[in-house]
């Protein structure tokens, strides 16, 4: 009888481990407010597991924003655990605009933000010169692909170019940028995938919806948050700031894959971990 109970106990432990692996949960804090974040299926948050990856993502995060979490695919998770360089074919970032972390955003203000995003998305800068060896070229907005009372997401295709060892390399990335109002705080959720065909773009859109719905489901968005209510002499000021910093975060996030995939300097970040294995 004791042996049966022990078998059942270990079986339950195994099931619990599997469930936890499929639905990894983390908790972040924004302006004194705790927000629950469930990792999207097939992805894992690796800030503690891989400080090198986290540091690289921090470097690519604009100073105006704070990186809250970085999720990589299970394929890249395995590479990181083996001390290998992740490929970053698909990954996700969660950020917040520092200036408004301690500020509550009302439903009305968020609806105004949504209107501004819909009006401005097709007038975003087309090209970003980053250095003599790195450039983000054509940036093609693909429109809003979902809109809810507390979230909006739009997609784009971005071509980025790099020069390494005299060779010019071109890549195209499908990106999904979502603005989410959670517990009266606005978060930026970014989903990226290297573009090969339409399936990659469809995946970005689908995964973005999945992640946004998860964030809204796991948090009571009607709960009163810590912080003051945003007040501005200009009705569009809050939207302009949130949009510009959200786009800055999206562009910075694209460069993570570029640096790891092209430049040996980024790969050296992972060399020590591999040597230690």
N, C-alpha and C positions, 0 to 999 in steps of 0.2 A: 504493500500500500504506500509506504514511504517513497519507494522508487517511482511509483506512478505520479505522486504529487510533485516530485522533483522534475520529472519529465514535463509535466504540465507547466510548472513554474518557468523552466527554461524556454518552453515553447511560447509562452506569453511574453517573456522578455524579448525573444526574437521578433515576434510580431510587433511589439512596441518599438523596437529598433528600426524595423522596416518602415513603419508608419512615420516615425520621426525623420527618417531619411527622405521620405517622399514629401513631407510637409515641414521643412525646416522653418522655424519661427525665430525671428529676432525682434528686439524692441529698441527703438530709437527715441531720442528726446529732442523736441523742437520747442524752444521757448518755454521750457518747464513742463511741457505736455508730453506724455508718453504715448507713442504710436506703435501699434503692433504691425509687423511686416512679415507676411508669409512668403517664403521663397517660391517663385514660379516653378511649376513642375519641370524637372529636368535641369534645374539650376541650383547653385549653392553659393552662399555668401562666404567670402574667403579673406576677410580683413584680418582675422586672427591667424588663420592657417598660413597665409602668404603675405607677410609685411611688405615684400618686394612689390607685389602686384598692387597692394593698397597704396604704397608710396608713389608708384607710377601714376595711378589714377588721381592721387592728390595733386601731383605736379601738373596734370592736364586739366584740373578743375580751376576755373577762373577765380581770382581772389574774392570776387563779390559773392561767390557761392560756397556752401559747405557740403562736402561729400558725406552722405549718410550711410551708404552701403554700395557694395559692388558685387554683382552676381556673375559667375561664369558657368558655362555648360559643364555637364558631368564629364565630358571628354577632356576639357581643360582642367577640371578638378583632378582627374587622374594624372595628367601630365605634371601638374604642380606637385602632387604628392610624390611623384617619382623624381622630382628635381629637374624636370624638363621645362622648356619654354612653352607657355600656353599659346595657342594659335589665335585666340580671340576672333574666331569666325562669327560667333554670336555671343553677346554679353549684354548686361543691363546695369544701369547706374541710377541711384536715387540721390537727389540733391535738394538743397533749400537755399533761398536767397537770404543771406545773412542779415541784411538791413531790416527785414520784416519778420525775422524769427519770433520776436517778442510781441508781434502785432496780430490782433485778431482780424480776419478778413470776413466781412459779412456776406451773406448770400447775394445781396444786391450788388456788392462790389465785385464778387466773382462773376456774376452774370454780365457786368460791364466788361470785365476782363475777357470773357468769351466773345463778346461782340467785337472787341478790339482785335483779338487774334484772328477772327474770321475776316476782318477788314484789311489786316496788315500782312497776312501770311504770304501773299503773292508779291509783296514789295520788299522782301528781305534782300540783303546784299547778295550778289551773285558770286562774288569771288573774294577769297581771303588770302592775302599774301602773308605767310607765316615766317619764312626765311628764304634764303637763296636756294635751299635744297628741299623745302616743303611748301606746298601750296594746295589749298582747297579750291578747286576750280568750279565747274558748273554745279550750281545748287538748284535743283528743280523741285519746287513745292508741288505736292500731289494732293493737297487739300485736306480738309477735316474728314476723318473716317469714322469718328464717333463723337457724340456729344450727350452728356448726361447733366443732371442738375448740379452735380459737384465735380464734374470732370469734362475735359475736352482733349482730344488727341488729333494731331495732324502728322502726316507722313511726308517724306522727301527722299529723293535720290541725290547723293552727293558724290562727285568725282574728286578724289584727292590724288595728288601727284607727288612723287619724291624722286630724288636722285641719290643713288648709292653706288659708290665705286665706279662712277662714270656712266652708270646705266639708269635710264629714266623708266620709272615704274608708274603705272596708272591703275587705280582701283576704284570701284564704285561700291558705295555702301548704302543700304536701305536703312533709314532711321525713322523711328517713331518717337515723337516728343509729346508727352502728356502733362497737362497742368491739372493737379488734383487738390481739391479742398477737403482736407481731413482734419476734423476737430478744430475748424476755423483757421487752420494753417495751410498754406499753399506749398505743395511739394512738386518737384520736377522728376518725372519718371522717364528714363531714356531706354529704348530698346534698339539694339543695333544688329545688323546681319550683313555679311558680305554678299553683294548682289551678283548672282549668276544668271537667274531667270526670274520669271514672275512669281514662282513659288516662294522665293526668298522675301519678296515684298509682301506677299500674302501672310507669310509667317510673322513678320514684324507687326503687321496690323492686328493679327489674331492674338499674338502674345501680349501686345500692349493692352488690348481689351481685357484679357484674362487677368493681367496683373493689376490694372486699375480696379476692376470689380472686386478682386481679392482685398485690396487695401480699403475700399469702402465698406466691404462686408465685415471685415475684422475690426473695424473701428466705428464707434457711434459718432457719426458726423454732427449730431445735434448737441453733443455735450459741450458745455461752456468751457472754454480754454483759458489758461492763464495768459496774461498780457493785456495791453490796452487796445482799444478799438482804433483802427486806422482813420485818421482825419487828414484831409488834404484840401488846400485851397483850390486845387485843380482837379476836376472830376476824372480826368484821364491820367493823372500822374502815376497812380498806383499801377494801372495797367501797363503804361509805357515801361516802367521799371521792371515789372515782373516779366514782361515779354522779352525785353532786351537781354536780361540776365539769363532767362531760360534758353534763349538762342545761343548765348555765349557758352553755356554749359553743354549744349548739344554739340557744338562745334568742337569743344575741347575733348569731349568723350570720343569722338571719331578718331582723334589722334593717337589714342592708346594702341589700337590695332596697327596703325601706321608705324609707330615707333618700335613695337615688338617685332613686327613682320619684316621691317626693312633695315633698321639700324642695329648694328652689333652692340652699341653702347647700352641699349635697353636690354639686350639678351644677357649681357654681363651681370645684370642685376640678379639673375637666377643661377649663375655659375657656382657661387659659394654653396648654395643649398644642394646642388647636384654633387659637388665634390664631397660633401659631408655624408651623402647617402652610402 
